[in-house]
Amino acid sequence: MSIKTKLIGAIAALALLPSMAFAADTENSAVAVQGYDVVGYFTDNKPVKGNGNHVVLHDGLNYLFASDEHKKTWG
């Protein structure tokens, strides 16, 4: 199984997690998946860098998204 396939599988598993916490204070948390937008892998069919304007805190990690639409799709 290729690394790309494993990564997509892991991202898909994370996307299915039922509970999400929207963060008010995300400064003290690590960034997940090197700052890439996990929804972008599926909607844009390529890696898309997220940004600090669209962030979700989950299990102590910040997930960055490229757009508010991607953030809403995640959670």
N, CA and C atoms as an extended XYZ file, in Angstrom:
225
Properties=species:S:1:pos:R:3:atomname:S:1:resname:S:1:resid:I:1 pbc="F F F"
N         0.858       -1.170        0.000 N   MET     1
C         0.000        0.000        0.000 CA  MET     1
C         0.906        1.235        0.000 C   MET     1
N         0.621        2.187       -0.859 N   SER     2
C         1.458        3.377       -0.964 CA  SER     2
C         1.221        4.335        0.212 C   SER     2
N         2.174        5.204        0.420 N   ILE     3
C         2.058        6.202        1.489 CA  ILE     3
C         0.857        7.102        1.229 C   ILE     3
N         0.636        7.451       -0.034 N   LYS     4
C        -0.502        8.316       -0.381 CA  LYS     4
C        -1.815        7.642        0.012 C   LYS     4
N        -1.934        6.354       -0.285 N   THR     5
C        -3.146        5.615        0.060 CA  THR     5
C        -3.338        5.558        1.566 C   THR     5
N        -2.252        5.325        2.298 N   LYS     6
C        -2.328        5.287        3.763 CA  LYS     6
C        -2.746        6.640        4.325 C   LYS     6
N        -2.159        7.711        3.779 N   LEU     7
C        -2.491        9.054        4.253 CA  LEU     7
C        -3.954        9.382        3.994 C   LEU     7
N        -4.437        9.065        2.822 N   ILE     8
C        -5.845        9.336        2.503 CA  ILE     8
C        -6.757        8.528        3.419 C   ILE     8
N        -6.392        7.279        3.699 N   GLY     9
C        -7.176        6.464        4.624 CA  GLY     9
C        -7.209        7.047        6.020 C   GLY     9
N        -6.056        7.523        6.485 N   ALA    10
C        -5.990        8.126        7.816 CA  ALA    10
C        -6.819        9.402        7.882 C   ALA    10
N        -6.744       10.200        6.843 N   ILE    11
C        -7.515       11.445        6.804 CA  ILE    11
C        -9.009       11.140        6.765 C   ILE    11
N        -9.384       10.138        5.997 N   ALA    12
C       -10.797        9.761        5.927 CA  ALA    12
C       -11.288        9.314        7.300 C   ALA    12
N       -10.467        8.551        8.019 N   ALA    13
C       -10.853        8.101        9.362 CA  ALA    13
C       -11.032        9.291       10.293 C   ALA    13
N       -10.128       10.260       10.209 N   LEU    14
C       -10.251       11.452       11.052 CA  LEU    14
C       -11.502       12.249       10.701 C   LEU    14
N       -11.839       12.292        9.424 N   ALA    15
C       -13.005       13.061        8.990 CA  ALA    15
C       -14.308       12.472        9.525 C   ALA    15
N       -14.286       11.202        9.878 N   LEU    16
C       -15.491       10.548       10.356 CA  LEU    16
C       -15.688       10.666       11.867 C   LEU    16
N       -14.730       11.247       12.542 N   LEU    17
C       -14.872       11.397       13.989 CA  LEU    17
C       -16.077       12.279       14.310 C   LEU    17
N       -16.931       11.836       15.200 N   PRO    18
C       -18.181       12.557       15.446 CA  PRO    18
C       -18.050       13.836       16.264 C   PRO    18
N       -17.056       13.942       17.096 N   SER    19
C       -17.018       15.111       17.972 CA  SER    19
C       -15.913       16.059       17.560 C   SER    19
N       -16.252       17.301       17.435 N   MET    20
C       -15.312       18.361       17.102 CA  MET    20
C       -15.501       19.511       18.082 C   MET    20
N       -14.413       20.109       18.475 N   ALA    21
C       -14.484       21.278       19.345 CA  ALA    21
C       -13.938       22.464       18.575 C   ALA    21
N       -14.713       23.506       18.433 N   PHE    22
C       -14.227       24.703       17.776 CA  PHE    22
C       -13.490       25.529       18.809 C   PHE    22
N       -12.274       25.874       18.482 N   ALA    23
C       -11.376       26.476       19.462 CA  ALA    23
C       -11.508       27.983       19.527 C   ALA    23
N       -11.527       28.485       20.731 N   ALA    24
C       -11.433       29.921       20.952 CA  ALA    24
C        -9.964       30.289       21.123 C   ALA    24
N        -9.185       29.411       21.777 N   ASP    25
C        -7.766       29.635       22.004 CA  ASP    25
C        -6.997       28.464       21.411 C   ASP    25
N        -6.380       28.684       20.263 N   THR    26
C        -5.647       27.620       19.587 CA  THR    26
C        -4.138       27.839       19.626 C   THR    26
N        -3.673       28.830       20.363 N   GLU    27
C        -2.261       29.186       20.354 CA  GLU    27
C        -1.359       28.132       20.972 C   GLU    27
N        -1.848       27.350       21.914 N   ASN    28
C        -0.998       26.408       22.635 CA  ASN    28
C        -1.123       24.983       22.121 C   ASN    28
N        -1.621       24.789       20.939 N   SER    29
C        -1.823       23.449       20.394 CA  SER    29
C        -0.974       23.241       19.147 C   SER    29
N        -0.553       22.001       18.932 N   ALA    30
C         0.222       21.649       17.752 CA  ALA    30
C        -0.672       21.641       16.513 C   ALA    30
N        -0.061       21.812       15.369 N   VAL    31
C        -0.785       21.797       14.100 CA  VAL    31
C        -0.773       20.368       13.543 C   VAL    31
N        -1.940       19.881       13.155 N   ALA    32
C        -2.076       18.534       12.602 CA  ALA    32
C        -1.714       18.499       11.120 C   ALA    32
N        -1.353       17.365       10.636 N   VAL    33
C        -1.036       17.056        9.231 CA  VAL    33
C        -0.246       18.166        8.538 C   VAL    33
N         0.732       18.698        9.254 N   GLN    34
C         1.653       19.717        8.746 CA  GLN    34
C         0.932       20.936        8.164 C   GLN    34
N        -0.264       21.213        8.680 N   GLY    35
C        -0.988       22.402        8.258 CA  GLY    35
C        -1.800       22.251        6.983 C   GLY    35
N        -1.884       21.031        6.464 N   TYR    36
C        -2.671       20.829        5.249 CA  TYR    36
C        -4.156       20.703        5.576 C   TYR    36
N        -4.972       21.161        4.666 N   ASP    37
C        -6.427       21.114        4.769 CA  ASP    37
C        -6.872       19.691        4.432 C   ASP    37
N        -7.342       18.938        5.431 N   VAL    38
C        -7.710       17.535        5.209 CA  VAL    38
C        -8.921       17.369        4.302 C   VAL    38
N        -9.777       18.353        4.219 N   VAL    39
C       -10.927       18.290        3.313 CA  VAL    39
C       -10.471       18.517        1.874 C   VAL    39
N        -9.480       19.359        1.699 N   GLY    40
C        -8.968       19.673        0.366 CA  GLY    40
C        -8.460       18.463       -0.399 C   GLY    40
N        -7.969       17.448        0.318 N   TYR    41
C        -7.524       16.230       -0.359 CA  TYR    41
C        -8.669       15.595       -1.148 C   TYR    41
N        -9.867       15.766       -0.664 N   PHE    42
C       -11.028       15.141       -1.302 CA  PHE    42
C       -11.761       16.084       -2.249 C   PHE    42
N       -11.909       17.345       -1.855 N   THR    43
C       -12.664       18.283       -2.692 CA  THR    43
C       -11.835       18.818       -3.854 C   THR    43
N       -10.529       19.002       -3.638 N   ASP    44
C        -9.662       19.554       -4.679 CA  ASP    44
C        -8.771       18.486       -5.315 C   ASP    44
N        -8.837       17.263       -4.760 N   ASN    45
C        -8.035       16.141       -5.260 CA  ASN    45
C        -6.536       16.412       -5.247 C   ASN    45
N        -6.090       17.219       -4.299 N   LYS    46
C        -4.662       17.510       -4.152 CA  LYS    46
C        -4.424       18.097       -2.764 C   LYS    46
N        -3.182       18.113       -2.317 N   PRO    47
C        -2.883       18.744       -1.034 CA  PRO    47
C        -3.109       20.256       -1.119 C   PRO    47
N        -3.784       20.793       -0.116 N   VAL    48
C        -4.058       22.225       -0.046 CA  VAL    48
C        -3.626       22.697        1.341 C   VAL    48
N        -2.805       23.736        1.408 N   LYS    49
C        -2.386       24.274        2.698 CA  LYS    49
C        -3.548       25.009        3.357 C   LYS    49
N        -3.736       24.759        4.645 N   GLY    50
C        -4.721       25.495        5.415 CA  GLY    50
C        -4.132       26.812        5.886 C   GLY    50
N        -4.937       27.602        6.578 N   ASN    51
C        -4.429       28.860        7.122 CA  ASN    51
C        -5.020       29.093        8.504 C   ASN    51
N        -4.502       30.051        9.209 N   GLY    52
C        -4.920       30.325       10.574 CA  GLY    52
C        -6.285       30.976       10.714 C   GLY    52
N        -6.945       31.276        9.616 N   ASN    53
C        -8.269       31.895        9.683 CA  ASN    53
C        -9.392       30.874        9.850 C   ASN    53
N        -9.106       29.618        9.546 N   HIS    54
C       -10.125       28.561        9.598 CA  HIS    54
C        -9.524       27.370       10.349 C   HIS    54
N        -9.698       27.348       11.670 N   VAL    55
C        -9.032       26.365       12.528 CA  VAL    55
C       -10.050       25.638       13.392 C   VAL    55
N        -9.845       24.324       13.537 N   VAL    56
C       -10.642       23.506       14.454 CA  VAL    56
C        -9.662       22.817       15.395 C   VAL    56
N        -9.922       22.889       16.699 N   LEU    57
C        -9.109       22.193       17.692 CA  LEU    57
C        -9.798       20.877       18.026 C   LEU    57
N        -9.055       19.774       17.870 N   HIS    58
C        -9.599       18.453       18.184 CA  HIS    58
C        -8.495       17.616       18.811 C   HIS    58
N        -8.760       17.080       19.993 N   ASP    59
C        -7.797       16.247       20.721 CA  ASP    59
C        -6.424       16.908       20.835 C   ASP    59
N        -6.415       18.193       21.091 N   GLY    60
C        -5.168       18.912       21.310 CA  GLY    60
C        -4.397       19.278       20.059 C   GLY    60
N        -4.976       19.064       18.899 N   LEU    61
C        -4.329       19.415       17.637 CA  LEU    61
C        -5.167       20.429       16.875 C   LEU    61
N        -4.489       21.372       16.249 N   ASN    62
C        -5.163       22.350       15.395 CA  ASN    62
C        -5.221       21.817       13.974 C   ASN    62
N        -6.414       21.758       13.419 N   TYR    63
C        -6.607       21.396       12.021 CA  TYR    63
C        -6.896       22.683       11.266 C   TYR    63
N        -6.052       22.989       10.288 N   LEU    64
C        -6.186       24.212        9.508 CA  LEU    64
C        -6.904       23.907        8.201 C   LEU    64
N        -7.761       24.844        7.789 N   PHE    65
C        -8.533       24.672        6.564 CA  PHE    65
C        -8.314       25.868        5.658 C   PHE    65
N        -8.429       25.650        4.364 N   ALA    66
C        -8.217       26.704        3.380 CA  ALA    66
C        -9.396       27.661        3.297 C   ALA    66
N       -10.576       27.199        3.709 N   SER    67
C       -11.766       28.045        3.612 CA  SER    67
C       -12.747       27.684        4.724 C   SER    67
N       -13.686       28.577        4.962 N   ASP    68
C       -14.736       28.321        5.945 CA  ASP    68
C       -15.611       27.149        5.483 C   ASP    68
N       -15.807       27.026        4.178 N   GLU    69
C       -16.596       25.915        3.626 CA  GLU    69
C       -15.942       24.568        3.967 C   GLU    69
N       -14.620       24.490        3.819 N   HIS    70
C       -13.914       23.254        4.166 CA  HIS    70
C       -14.010       22.982        5.668 C   HIS    70
N       -13.910       24.014        6.462 N   LYS    71
C       -14.018       23.859        7.918 CA  LYS    71
C       -15.402       23.318        8.288 C   LYS    71
N       -16.431       23.849        7.680 N   LYS    72
C       -17.800       23.394        7.959 CA  LYS    72
C       -18.017       21.963        7.468 C   LYS    72
N       -17.396       21.597        6.364 N   THR    73
C       -17.503       20.233        5.849 CA  THR    73
C       -16.887       19.242        6.837 C   THR    73
N       -15.786       19.626        7.449 N   TRP    74
C       -15.101       18.777        8.434 CA  TRP    74
C       -15.961       18.519        9.649 C   TRP    74
N       -16.548       19.560       10.182 N   GLY    75
C       -17.264       19.407       11.443 CA  GLY    75
C       -18.680       19.758       11.313 C   GLY    75
